[in-house]
Amino acid sequence: MRSKLLLLIALCLMTFFVKAQTAVQYDIVIDEVMADPTPQVGLPNAEFIELKNTSGKTLNLSGWKLSTSSSASGSFPSYDLPADSFLIISSTSNASLFSSLGNTLGVPSFPSLPNDGTVLSLLSKEGKTIHAVNYSLAWYQNTIKSDGGWTLEMIDTHNPCTGTSNWKASTDASGGTPGKKNSADEINNDETPPQLVRTYSMDSVTIVAMFDEPLDSTSASLISNYSLTDGIPVISAMPQAPLFNQVVLKLSTPLQKRNIYTLTASNVNDCKGNAIGAYNKAGAALAEEALPTDIVINEILFDPKPNAFDYVEVYNKSNKIFDGSKLYIANRNASGVISAAKKMSETPFYIFPGDYVVLTEDAASLAHEFLVKNPQQVLVLSSLPSYPDDKGIIVITNAQGEVIDEVTYSSKWHFALISDAEGVALERVDPAGISQDGNNWHSAASTAGYGTPTYKNSQYRLDENINTTIDIAPKTFSPDNDGYNDITTISYQLNEPGYVANVTIFDVTGRLVRYLVKSATLSRKGSWNWDGLNEKNQKLPVGTYIIYTEIFNLQGKKQPFKNTVALARKF
């Protein structure tokens, strides 16, 4: 009898201990999200999330809450979630729709889940962030499924910190896997160190350091892990919930306007223990309000290829620092009134002197169509103002509505010899020139891929007085694929934009052997390569060849160049 009583007491204590255990960060993760249930694929027409208990222990959810960037649910009712189990969370009115699919909990005031993304946080009854995800449409990695009816699934629930690299659209035929293991489930180890992306200043003694993924709070809170140029000490470091990818740093000495400092982060880890590596520095400064001509419209793609998107590039030609969240891009309506204004960035984004920043609706499409040298300088907007293919008005304003720059563009500004300007950007020639002067704009060079988003324009006007030159190097080459002088390079440099080139290769008898370049629009400088093959991609014999380059423009300027090159082979 005594032994039975002791056993009963032990069982009660064990039950109490299990229920009394407190959850810590990542004990329970949000591993599936249905933000857009229509059009229906196979699941109920209702929003839900799925939780997975990864802690190895039973946890009670009484008093927990789910929040988005704009709203929060009421407190969860008492519910014991066993280790390694799943739970569907929906509104109390929709919970019955999911009961046949798995364990379901209806919660009061279930927050609306925005289709295009939000910060979604799971909070314990103590208000501690257990898990948070900042999902977006890009996480689907599938344009059809992002249109609705499919869930986002976490790939590896033991790697809960990373974002888009650990999520994708469900592949289950029903559109999702509520109440069971995800169709995307697989090992997806995080071996990538965190990166310091950028900073912004809340005031002269407060910098916010922004990282590309959540950090380990302990390492992120050590002031010894941060240093600022000019020897300014950091006196406190506070990682910020819910995502823990931002750290607020307090300084002992105020920052000075128009000074650019460098913040260095050392020895901070992500939540998987990966230590920060080479990408640990970012500029820091105090931002100012932009004034007219401080920032100029620098490049415009208003007639993109099918299934591609417009873009507008701006350039900071001043010595000041500006915050993109305080700048707007707009157009003018038929009455000439500024309209359709969009913030360049919903979060602080500093534009430093000499920066090129591109505004578009789809970064992946931009990178597919053009060379994007600085992808971190691309700002994605849910929609740009309307910019028609024939003519339109682009306006940049500050937060006061003051016009910083404006361009009334026309498709007639394109280079006349371009038969089809679809997918060809207009580039500003001189940043200091007049925005509204059509002569200060030119089609991007074909040699630059018809666009230069995030870097200096192909038609940029050089300040130096450079004569037109054509150079060949090496002057003797041996196209035998041995890795040494296999090609010869024809390099050009021009003193003004608007030229077209033909490059033809002849043998010493004057016989044409290769049309290398035909009617290529040129940037200020560039090059072409010749691999020693003829027009039929056949090897040519050793000997001397003449490279005849002809450049011309619509104003009748024309200049020929003859260069010789020796083609050699090993015997």
N, C-alpha and C positions, 0 to 999 in steps of 0.2 A: 504494500500500500504506500509506504514511504517513498519507494523508488518511482512509483507512478506519479506521486505528487511532485517529486523533484523534476521528473521529465516534463510534466505539464508546465511547471514554473519556467523551466529552461526554454520550452517552445514559446511561451508567452514573451519571455525576454528577447528571444531571437526575432519574433515577429515585430516587437516594439523597436528593436535595434534596426531592422531592415527598413521599417517605415520612417524611422527618425533620421535616417542618413540624409545628409545634405548634399545636393548636387554641386559640382564644380564645373568650370567652363569645359565644354565639349563632352560632358557626360551624356547629354542628349543632343542630337543634331537634327536640324531641318534637312531632310534628304530628298524631298520631292515637293514640287510646287505646281499647282494648277491655277494660273492667274487668268487664263482666257479659255473658258470651257466651250466657246462657240467659234466655229461650227462644230457640233458634236461629232466625235469619232466613234465612241463606244462607252464612254463614262458618263455619269450623270451631269446634267447641265448646271453645275454649281462649282464654285471655287473651293479649294481645300489645300491643306498642306499635310505632309506626312512627317512624323517624328520617328526616329530610331534611337533606342537606348543602347549606347555603346559602352556603358560604364562597367558592366559586369555585375551590377547589383540592381535590385528593385528600387525604384524611386517614385515617390508620391508627388503628383502634380498640383495638389491643392494650392490655390492662390497664384498660380503661374499666369502669365499673360503673353499675348502675341501682339507685336506692334509693327506698324509700317512707319514710313517717314512722316505721315500725317495723322495717324490715328492708332488707337490701341483697343484691344478686346477687353471685356470684363474678366474677372478672375475665373480661372478654370475651377470646376468642381473637383472634389477629391477623386483621384484615380491612381491606382498602383500600376506603374508601367514596368513589367518584368525586364530583366536583362536580355539584350539581343532581340527585342521584340519591336514591332511597328505599331503606330497609332495614327489613325486618320483624324485630323482636326478640321471641323467645319462649323458653320453656324448651327445654333440649336434647331432652327427650322429646316435645315438641309441634312442634318445628321442621319436621319432615317434612310436617305437615298444611298448612303454608303455602307449601311450596317451589314449588307450581304457580302461586301467585299473584304471586310476585316474589322478589327476592333476600331470603334469610332467614338469620338468624344465631341459632343456639341458644346460650343462655348458661347456665352452671351456677347453680343456686339462684335462678332467676328469681323475684323477689319477688311475693307475692300482691297483687293490686290491689284494694283495698276498693271495693265498688260505690258507696258514698255519698261517696267522695272521700278524697284524701290529698295530701301534698306529694310529687310524683314528680320525682326529680332525676337528671340525667345527669352523671356525673363523669368527668373525664379520668384517665389513669393517675397524674397528679401530685396527684389529689384536688381539682382545681379544678372548680367548678360551671360546666358549659358551658350548661346550660339546666335550668330547673325550672318545673313547673306545679303549681298547687294546685287541681286539678279538683274538682268537686262535681256532685251530681245536677242542680243548678240550671243548669249549663252546657248541658244538653241542650236547654233551652228547649222541651221537648216531654214531657209527662207519660207518654205511651204509650211512647215510645222509651227513656225513662229506666228503664223496668221491665226492660230487658235485651234483648240480641240486636243492639244497634246501637252503633256506635262514636261517640266524640267526635272531631270533626275541627277542626283549626285552619283559620281562614278565610284569613288572610294570613300566610305564613311569614316575610315581611319585617317583620312587626310582632309579634315573639315575646314581648314583655313583658306585654302586657295580658292580662287573664283572660277573664271570661265574655263580654265584648263581642267577642272574637276567636275564639270557639269555638261550635259548635253540633252537633246530632246529624247524622250522615250522612244524605244523601237517596238514596244508591245502593240499588238494589233488593235487593242482597245483604246490606245492613246495614252496609257499610263499604267502604273502598277500599285495603286493604293492598297495598303494592308499586306504587302508581300515584298520580297526582294526586288530591287530595281532591275529592269532589263539592261541598264547601263553598268550594273555592278561588276567591277573588276579591280585588280590591284593597280593603283595609280600613284606611286610613291612621289612625294615632293622632295626633290633633291636640288631645287633651285634656290639660291640665297635671295633674301629680300633686297630690294633696291630703294634707295632714296630718290624719289621722283622729282619733287619740287618743294618749295616752301611758300608761305605767305605770312604777312605780319598783321597781327590783330591791333597792335600799337607799337610804339618805338622800342618797347622792352619785352615784347611777346612775339615769338616766332612759332608758327605751326609747321612741323616737318611732316611731309606726306610720303608714305611708303606705298609700294605696289601690292602689299599683302599684309595680313595681320601679323603683329609682332608678339613675341613673348613679353608679357608685361614686366617681368622682373628685370630683364636686361634693358628694356626700353626706358625704364624709370631711373637708370643710373646716370647722374649728371657727368660722370667721368667718361661716358661713351660719346660725348658731343663736344665739338670744338668749333669756334668761329674765328675767322680771320680778324686781324687787328687786336688779337688777344682778349676779346670780350668774353668774360666767363659766363657759363651757363649755371644758374643757381637753383633751378628746379626743372624736372622733366616729368610730365604727366601723360601717360598713354590714355587715349580717349575711347571710351565705349561708344557704340556697340561693336564696331569693327576692329578697333585697336590697330588701325593702320595709320593713325595720326598721333603725333606726340607734341604737346604744348610745352614749349621751352621758355622759361623766364630768364632774362638777361640782367646783368648787374649794371650795364652801361647802355644808354639809348643808342639806337641806330641813327645815322645821319642821312638826310635826303640826298638822293642821287649818288650815293655810295653803294657799290655792289660788293657784298660780302660773300664768302664761301662757307657754308655749313658742312662739316664732315661728321658722319656717324660711324663709330667703330664699335665692334664687339656686340652689336645688337643682333638678336636671333629672331627667326620666325617661329611659329608655334611648333614646328617639327624639329627645331634645334639647328637649322641651317644658319650659319653666321654670315652677316653681310660681307660682300666682297668688294670688287673694284668699283661698282656703281654706288658709291657712298658719299658723293658730294653733290651739292645743289646750291644755286645762287640764292641769296637772301637780300632783301632790300625793303625800303618803304615805298609804297606805290603813291602816285600822284594822279590828279584828275587830268585827263587828256584835253588839250586845247586844239583849235583848228590847225591842220597840217602836221601835227605831231605824228600822227599815224596816217598812212595813205593806202588807198586801194591799189594793189600792186599787180594783181593777175586775176583774170576772170575766165571761167569756163561757163558760158551760158547756153551752149548748144552741145550737150554731151552725146555720146554714142547711145544707141538703144540699151536700155537697162542699166545705164550709168547715171551719174548724178552731177548737178552743177557744183562748182566750188568757187569761192572767193578767197583770195589771199590778201592779207594786210601786212604792212611793213612798218616797223617802228624806226623812223629816221631821225628821232630826237635822241637826247642824252638822258631821257627820263624813263622811269619804270611805270607801267600801267597794269591795271588789273582787268582781265578780260570779263570778269563778272560785273564790271561797271561800264562796259561798252556794249553797244547795240548795233546790229546790222538790220537794215530796213530797205524799203523802196518808197516810191511816191505813187499815190493813186491818181485817177484821171483828173482830179481837181488840183493836183500838185501838192497835196498834203502828205507828210511823212506817215507811212502806214506799215503794218505787218512787222513791227519792230520785234526782234528776237535778241535775247541776251547772247553774247558770244559764248559765255560759259555760266552754268548754274553754280559752280563752285569757284573759289578764287583761283585764278590762273594768271601768273605774272608774265608780261610781255616786256622783255629787256631790250635795251638799245641794239639795233641791228637784227632783231628777231623777225622771221617770217612765220606767220601763223595762218593756217588754212581752215576755212569754215566749210563744212560739207555735211551731207546727211548719211554718208556711209563710208567709213574709213577703209573697209576691205575693198570696196569697189574702186576707190581712189587708187589704192596700191596696185590693183589689178590693171588699171588703165595707164598709170604713170609711174615713173620712178619717184618714190617718196623718200628722200634722204633722211628726213628728221620726223619720223612718225609721231614722236612725242609732241610735235607742234601742230597736230591736227586736232581740231575741236569738232566734235560731232553734234549737230543740232537735230532735234526731232523733225524739223522742217525748216528750210530756208524760205525767205520771202520769194515771191514769184519774180523770175528774171527771164522774160521771153527770148526766143531764139533770134529775133530780128533786131529788136532794140529794147532798151529798158533803162531803169535808173537804180543805181546802188548807192545807199547812203549809210555812213557810219556816224553814230552820235555818241556822246557821253551820257552819263546818268541824268544830266540836267536837260537832255534833249537838244543840246547844242551840236550842230553839224561839225564833225571833225574832218570828213572828206566826202566827196560826192562825185560820181561819174555817170553821165548819161551816155551809155555805150551804144554802138551800132555795129551790126554785122558788116557794114561797109568799111569798117576800120581794118578788116582782115586784109592780108596781102593778096593783091589782085590775081596772082598766078595760082592761088590755091583754089582748085575747082570745087572742092567740097570741104567746108570749114567745120563739119560735124566732128566733135572730139578734139578740136584745136583751140587752145586757150589764147586769149589776148594778153600780152605782157606789156607792162609799163616800161618804157625805155629809160627814162630818167626819173628817179624818185623825187628829185627837186623840181622837176618840170611841172607844167600845168596839167591838172587832172583831166580837164575837159578838152584838151587839145588832142584831136585825133592823130596828129603827127607824133604824139608822145606815146602811141600805142602801136604794137606790131604783133602779128601772129607769132606764136612760139615756133622755134625752129624744128624742122623735121629731125635734125640730128640730135635734138634734145627730147625726142618723143612727143613733140607738140604740146609740152607742158612741163613746168618746173615747180610743182607745189612743194613748199617748205624750204626752198633755197633760191639763190640768186637767179634772176631771169636770164634766159639764153640771149635776150635782146637788150640786156643791160648796157647802158652807155658808159664806156670806159672814160675815165677822166684823162688818162694819158693819151698822147697823140701817137698812136701806133699805126704804122703803115701796113698795108695789106701784104702778107707774106705767105708763101707755101714752102714747107720744108719736108724733106724725105729723110727718114732714119729707120734702119741703117741704110747706107747707100749700096751695100752689098748684103744680100740675104740668101739663105739656103733653106728652102721650104721642104725639109726632109723629116720634120716632126721629131727632131732630136732635142727639142727644148731650147735651142740656141739659134737666134735670128731666123725663126721659121717664117716670120712675116715682115713686111716693110710697112711703115706707117706714114701716111700723107697727112701732115698737120697744117692747119690754116689759122690765120689770125687776121681779123678785119678791123677797120677803124670806124665802121658804122653798120647798123642793121639793114635788113631789106635785100640781101643778096641771095642769089640762087647759083648753084654750081653743077657743072657736068665734069666728070673725070673719065677720061678715056686712055687706054694703054695701047701703045704701038710697039712693034719690034723695030729693029734698026733699018729695015727696008721700007718702013712706012706702012706695013700691013697692020690693020686693026686687029687686036687679039682679045680685048676685053672692054665692055662698057661697065666700068666699076660703079659710077654714080650717075644718075639721071635726074636732073631738075630737083635737086635737094635744096630746100630752104635752109639757110645757114644761121647759126648763132654767131656770137662775136669770135669765138674760137672753138675748134673741134678737130676731129681727125677721122680718117678712114684707114682700113687695113687692106692690104693685098696679099694673098696667100700664094701667088705664083701660078695660079690656074687661069686657063683661058675661058672664053665665053661658054664652053661646053663642060666646064669643070675638069678639064684634062691638064696634065702636067705640060708645062712649056719647056723647051730646051734651054740650056744655059746660054747666057749672052746678055747683051745690054738692051734695056727697054726704055721707052720714052713714056713718061706719065704727063699727059696733057690735061691741064686743069683750066677750065674757063669759068669765070664768075661774072655775073651781070645783075643789074637791077632794072626796075621799070622806068627809071629816069634816063636810061640809055647808057649808063656807065657800064663799061665792059673791059675786062682785063684777062688776057691769057697768060698761062705759066707753063713752061716746059722744064721738066726735071728728068734726069736720067737715073736709072738704078740698075745694078748688076745682079743678075740671078745666077747663083752658083750652086753646084751640087758636089757631094763627096764622091770620089772615085774609089 
